[in-house]
């Protein structure tokens, strides 16, 4: 799945190495509220059913509703489905579609009612078009895998039925306690068949708002590549009372001038702005607005450094010989070498290039799956992983896997692991130093500073006579084309890359750990440089078949949640020990100035309808003055208390849906 949750590194997802969000409550007609912010990456299409890249879902999640959505406490609540039920065996989910749900054109004209059949049409279309997010449901819905593989030809044999105009039913292969969290994703969204047929190949074109229909809180009014994206409130939306902002304006920003967001906030153009503590003007800003600089909470997005274990392209390289290419490949296949990089990488220094020295720790992450993502038997996921990880070697005994601190950086461990690697590699004929190409967008100041920091700490720890990080400064589009947008592994032109991250699709550890299974993972090329399902030799060499066995065993545990999480913890422990991907930072946990009323946006650690990626505008409220640190803290304390109570009640209410 190169899903929408694959994020190009940009300080704050695809939306920005810059502004988190920016809004203005005073522009336009009297009483009209406008929310404006910057974006960095244009979508390659508007097809919410087939392409789930963040660049697309940042737009479509605000204009397309699915069955359920998240409220501000993270609970799943009715959206197009006004009610739902699940069978006692956990295999059949039945949803009642609200009668006031309608399809609208980009001009706001009513097109047709949203019907149960639209969900059937949507899933069939997504499957026929080989959706990048199909993995989310392919093994979940009865018969869907067989249909996708051509083993059955009749989609009517798949476990999705429109029982009548207002009732859609899904039959699963096995119980999934987290199934409902998947319904917020685009691959399960509805599609009007008549409109699809009328558009043909022009359906969901990137720059044409009229190429899709709308059933959500906003209508896309215009989109101009590398310029602007504009939305307007859908005046006939079924839940319009919960849509408080009238217009949305996004402006393209290349991330180069990091002082611009704050300047635009101060002059009134924006009413929220992502701040850059490393910018020369920040000290002065801090003096004048220190009471208004707040740090957002860490979220579930994990940015990382990936390892290309089977590089095929060398269009952007500093290597001067085949010997250097071969030596690098052999080095990256050596676990001790990869661990040396992981332990030799100063994440605090890296994060300080974005958040400044005082705020660096606020965004640090040490595990791919966040340590607090799930809990069981009084332990969070990070605690479960630590119990497994220490069995791999003494190097893991004193490692702290909690967020907001660097639990991995250790020069002594790095040197020890490198010594083992060098001895083994020299016996294989490897020559040193090992040259590692690392691409970066040359126009994004903080991105360049981050890779320079990475280079400095690794070379200082291991010695430039042993390892050299060759930074490849490229145009933004070039970087995206050889990392994030590369269609196959052959296009992944790098040795190590910090240009991607992952934000979870649903509320289960599998949403992270399944994506790099060598047999069917949809992001093996993005993170590890090989195409899944190709019986890749490099994948075998680094032991990914063993990893897949662990993930598969965990996925097969469907009745005991505690055992399921424990097995996934074992898979995460293997992945951490392998050092194939190195977690770095989170999406949020960054300083902002804002006039957004704190904690009014929907919240969730996963899915398309309640995370910080995409940024959602439904429910959002604005205020006239900048939020103060005191206001934010009070709102956070109040929200956390209410969230605990709300989540508990929501769990208790789940029993009423079992029928």
Secondary structure, 3 states (H helix, E strand, C coil): CCCCCEEECCCECCCECCCCCCEECCCCCCCCCEEEEEECCCCCCCCCCCCCCHHHHHHHCCCCCCCEEECCCCCEEECCEEEEEECCCCCEEEEEECCCCEEECCCCCEEEECCHHHHHHHHHHHHHCCCCCCHHHHCCECCHHHHHCCCCCCHHHCCEEEEECCEEEEEECCCCCCHHHHCCCHHHCCCCHHHHHHHHHHCCCCCCHHHCCECCCEEEEEEECCCEEEEEECCCCCCHHHCCCCEEEEEECCCCCCCHHHHHHHCCCCCEEECCCCCCCHHHHHHHHHHHCEECCCCCCEEEEEECCCCCCCCCCCCCCHHHHHHHHHHHCCHHHHHHHHHHCCHHHHHHHHHHHHHHHHHECCCCCCCCCCEECCEEHHHHHHHHHHHHCHHHCCCCCCCCCCCCCCHHHHHHHHHHHHHHHHHCCCCCCEEEEEEEECCCHHHHHHHHHHHHHHHHHHCCCCEEEEEEEECHHHHHHHCCCCCCHHHCCCCEEEEEEECCCCCCCHHHHHHHCCCCCCCHHHHHCCCCCCCCHHHHHCCHHHHHHHHHHHHCCCCCHHHHHHHHHHHHHHHHHHCCEEECECCCCCEEEECECCCCCCCCCCCCCCCCCCCCCCCCCECCCCCCHHHHHHHHHHHHHHHHHHHHHHHHHHHHHEC
